[in-house]
Amino acid sequence: MTQIPWKTRVGAILSVLWLILMYALAIEGEDWESEFALVGIAPVVFGWGVAWIVSGYRTQRKGSTVLKSTSSQPKEPTEPAQPAQPSLAIKKRWYESVRAVWVLIVFTLPAYSILFITSFTGGTPRPNEVGYAFISTTVLFYVIWKKRKWQGWLGATVGIAVWFVLLVGAAAISTNVRMQPEYILAHTEPWPTIRQHFPTEFEKFREEIITMSRQKDLTRDDFTSLALRTIGPLFQKAFRSTSDSALRKFIQARVSSASEIAESNPSACYAILAGTGERALQTLLLLSQTSKQRNQQAMVQVFKDAGQYFTPVHGIAADERFNTLSAQLESTLLRKYSLSSYYFSDDSLGRPMNERCAAGLTLFRETLNLLPNDSAFMLRRYFSD
């Protein structure tokens, strides 16, 4: 371990950090495997390959130089050389050096322009954009150091440090933009969908949020509280007119989430199953991140499909259908589970909360097992009263 040069150790650490960073950026994309291989693995393999070739070349050149010096004869002393006078050749080389640096600067600026333009719009730079900035910055500082007769590897290290600082700055800007209410309402679901189906309510909520953010620093809790008060009533409207598939998908997500906390928190389990309003949405905040995402996706689909169902769930025919299916479900619950749907729905029975949670889970599972049309009808009726 002590025989490994320190430059090699630094290179190994930078390679690992590069792979981790590129993986974190690429994993968000659809075709992330090929993107990671192109901008993550390929540069590391290429860089170590070039370093290996250069190291071998220098070793061979050093050996041949030593061999020549030992075999050469001492020369006769000569008169001291006169100071060289400036010439056109020297000026030409200087001009070419400056031009090379400026060419590299010109190629580097677009890389950071892309990074910061993306950051100021709240986006995440693609791995190839980050890789372009890394390579151009490293090469630029390497050439500058070489032109100054300094060690090129030191310049490349400075370039990497500059790249890292600018990348962190771009990430901080992007994070700050994403936290702004305007960005959240424009890019984070379900708000774009709510804006499409409920424009009046959306604009009212937007004005309220903007006003609050100007009066004080708007915290996440402030935004969440106001959002839940707004989404709850709107979601109940969308729920009554959404498509059958969106409705069933949403209830499936609810049942899965309630099952997750049934034993540890039966009261929360009951709250999730019992409604679609603000209280039920607040309870969803207690769930794991995976469950939150699953419920959010199902909720967004309910909003997207709003206005597709216009058949009434009340009336003589609808009531008769509901009573028939309810009797069928009640019989199934009593026969298979020794439970009643009234344990879940009737507060006057005073059943313990864990029993109400279990009855609710069983009721919704059996309802989902009905024919799709019957299942959607019953679920829509449950939450329309």
NUMI-509481 format. One record per residue (C-alpha): x, y, z. Coordinates in pm, whole numbers, padded with zeros to 5 digits, always signed. Each point is the difference from the previous one (the first is absolute). Example, Ala and Ser with C-alpha at 12.3 -4.5 7.8 and 13.67 -1.06 7.14 Angstrom:
BEGIN
+01230-00450+00780+00137+00344-00066
This chain:
BEGIN
+00000+00000+00000+00287+00240+00079+00144-00050-00350-00309+00139-00174+00072+00361-00113-00219+00264+00156-00112+00118-00344-00137-00347-00069-00189+00006+00329-00151+00339-00080-00097-00126-00344-00168-00308+00148-00202+00208+00248-00106+00246-00272-00101-00291-00224-00224-00146+00270-00157+00340+00075-00056+00055-00372-00176-00337-00038-00221+00068+00304-00096+00346-00127-00073-00118-00353-00207-00291+00130-00206+00233+00220-00069+00228-00298-00062-00275-00255-00235-00213+00213-00278+00256-00047-00009-00052-00376-00179-00271-00195+00301-00139-00188+00231+00050+00296+00213-00313-00053+00140+00110-00336+00028+00361+00118+00196-00106+00309+00227-00219-00211+00066+00287-00242+00062+00290+00239+00090-00192+00316+00201-00313-00077+00148+00095-00338+00184+00317+00120+00149-00191+00296+00124-00283-00222+00132+00247-00259+00173+00215+00265+00173-00292+00169+00098-00140-00339+00162+00328-00104+00175+00030+00337+00135-00354-00037+00133+00068-00351+00157+00333+00101+00160-00157+00306+00153-00275-00212+00124+00249-00257+00166+00219+00266+00165-00300+00163+00142-00116-00333+00114+00352-00091+00167+00048+00338+00191-00328-00040+00124+00092-00345+00108+00344+00119+00207-00147+00285+00159-00247-00242+00101+00277-00239+00145+00219+00275+00224-00277+00130+00134-00082-00346+00062+00356-00116+00346+00155+00023+00065+00332+00174+00003+00290-00240+00253+00280-00026-00100+00309+00191-00157+00264-00215-00051+00368+00037-00313+00105+00191-00299+00046-00223-00124+00347-00065-00350+00089+00122-00255-00082-00263-00168+00293-00162-00375+00010-00047-00090-00139-00333-00306-00054-00210+00007-00372+00086-00027+00073+00374-00282+00245-00055-00175-00251-00221+00022-00272+00264-00132+00240+00264-00290+00096-00224-00080-00365-00067+00004-00075+00374-00239+00285+00078-00223-00103-00288-00010-00360+00126-00107+00117+00346-00275+00221-00143-00125-00278-00224-00033-00223+00307-00179+00278+00189-00244+00038-00287-00067-00375+00009-00038+00004+00381-00249+00287+00030-00288-00178-00179+00031-00289+00245-00062+00224+00300-00259+00203-00189-00202-00319-00044+00051-00100+00364-00111+00332+00145-00286+00055-00245-00130-00342+00101+00049+00086+00368-00184+00333-00020-00299-00181-00149+00004-00258+00281+00118-00285-00222+00259-00270+00053+00298+00003-00239+00047-00314-00206+00310-00214+00062+00146+00087-00340-00027+00373+00082+00179-00053+00333+00263-00213-00177+00054+00267-00267+00058+00264+00270+00238-00231+00189+00216-00085-00302+00011+00353-00143+00090+00155+00339+00267-00258+00076+00163+00039-00343-00018+00381+00021+00186+00022+00332+00245-00270-00106+00096+00202-00310+00022+00327+00197+00235-00159+00253+00211-00152-00275+00028+00331-00183+00120+00157+00324+00270-00269+00027-00172-00147+00304-00096-00360+00066-00295-00096-00219-00150-00250+00245-00026+00278+00260-00192+00215-00247-00232-00291-00077-00064-00042+00376-00084+00369+00031-00235-00038-00296-00178-00289+00171-00038+00209+00316-00143+00293-00199-00239-00236-00180-00117-00150+00329-00063+00340+00163-00196+00125-00301-00198-00323-00014-00094+00031+00368-00102+00361-00063-00221-00102-00292-00161-00273+00212-00070+00250+00280-00165+00239-00246-00214-00279-00145-00110-00113+00348-00098+00353+00096-00203+00045-00320-00184-00328+00056-00105+00114+00347-00176+00310-00134-00383-00019-00003-00021+00107-00365+00222-00290-00106-00189-00252+00213-00336+00107-00140+00128-00008-00358+00195-00328+00004-00109-00217+00294-00304-00224-00030-00287+00014+00063+00007+00379-00044+00036+00016-00380-00291-00246-00030-00209+00193+00255+00065+00315-00199-00138-00172-00310-00322-00128+00160-00061+00259+00273+00155+00326-00130-00199+00232+00229+00090-00186+00318+00361-00032-00113+00041+00373-00060-00152+00077+00338+00242-00238+00170+00293+00138-00200-00077+00360+00098-00031-00101+00366+00334-00182-00006+00179+00287-00176-00143+00251+00247+00112-00209+00297+00350-00045-00144+00038+00377-00037-00111+00068+00355+00228-00257+00165+00231-00291-00071-00238-00276-00108+00094-00326+00173-00072-00348-00131-00261-00048+00275-00176+00323-00100-00017-00108-00362-00111-00356+00086-00276+00121+00233-00146+00240-00255+00041-00254-00281-00193-00266+00190-00285+00241+00070-00018+00074-00372+00053-00348-00144-00248-00176+00234-00325+00153-00135+00129-00001-00359+00096-00364+00022-00347-00095+00123-00147+00171-00309+00246-00177-00232-00058-00333+00174-00371+00000-00085+00059+00049-00374+00331-00175-00066+00038-00315-00209-00065-00345+00145+00363-00105-00047+00137+00310+00178-00246-00050+00285+00092-00366+00048+00372+00078-00019-00038+00267+00268-00187-00230+00239+00259-00274-00056+00270+00246+00103-00204+00098+00306-00049-00362+00107+00371-00069-00041+00089+00307+00208-00252-00080+00274+00134-00356+00021+00348+00143+00054-00098+00171+00327-00297-00216+00108+00178-00159+00295+00205+00295+00117-00264+00271-00044-00357-00132-00053-00147+00349+00040+00207+00125-00294-00095-00313-00193-00368+00082+00051+00052+00366-00096+00165-00099-00328-00286-00235-00090-00288+00213+00122+00030+00308-00217+00155+00196-00284+00010+00339+00169+00262+00200+00186+00019-00237+00297+00073-00301-00220+00263+00194-00195+00169+00111+00323+00019-00360+00117+00181-00097-00321+00294+00211+00120+00071-00271+00261+00077-00259-00269+00329-00112-00150+00138+00185-00301-00096-00286-00232-00361+00007+00120-00013+00377-00031+00115-00018-00361-00247-00277-00081-00289+00201+00149+00111+00319-00172+00010-00173-00340-00346-00146+00060-00132+00341+00112+00141+00171-00309-00173-00257-00221-00331+00071+00175+00040+00370-00084+00110-00072-00358-00305-00218-00068-00247+00237+00168-00315+00062-00203-00009-00342-00170-00281-00151+00212-00349+00151-00006-00225-00292+00101-00179+00081+00329+00069-00221+00300-00328+00096+00166-00358-00061-00109-00240-00291-00005+00204-00224-00231+00333+00096+00159-00135-00058+00350-00129-00342-00095+00335-00094-00152+00183+00127+00308-00221-00196+00240+00046-00322-00197+00380+00031-00013+00016+00110+00367-00194-00312+00107+00238-00214-00206+00306+00160+00163-00149-00021+00350-00065-00371-00046+00357-00055-00118+00149+00189+00295-00207-00191+00255+00061-00340-00158+00373+00030-00071+00123+00239+00270-00270+00019+00270-00004+00375-00056-00265+00248-00101+00029+00306-00219-00188+00188+00274+00299-00046+00232+00179+00239-00233-00274+00243-00100-00227+00028+00306+00146+00218+00278-00289-00080+00234+00113-00361+00042+00307+00117+00190+00228-00268-00138+00373+00029+00094+00214+00176-00256+00210-00304-00090-00321-00190-00083-00133+00289-00207+00331+00013-00188-00013-00376-00069-00363+00020-00112+00078+00293-00232+00296-00178-00159-00206-00315-00055-00296+00195-00140+00209+00188-00256+00193-00310-00104-00319-00192-00064-00149+00299-00181+00302+00010-00230-00055-00371-00070-00342+00071-00154-00041+00048-00374+00179+00324-00102-00322+00190-00074-00167-00114+00323+00317+00067+00198+00034+00356-00133-00370+00068+00059+00019-00110+00364+00319+00195+00070-00148+00313-00156-00315-00042+00208+00198-00050+00322+00160+00343-00032-00289+00191-00153-00215+00020+00312
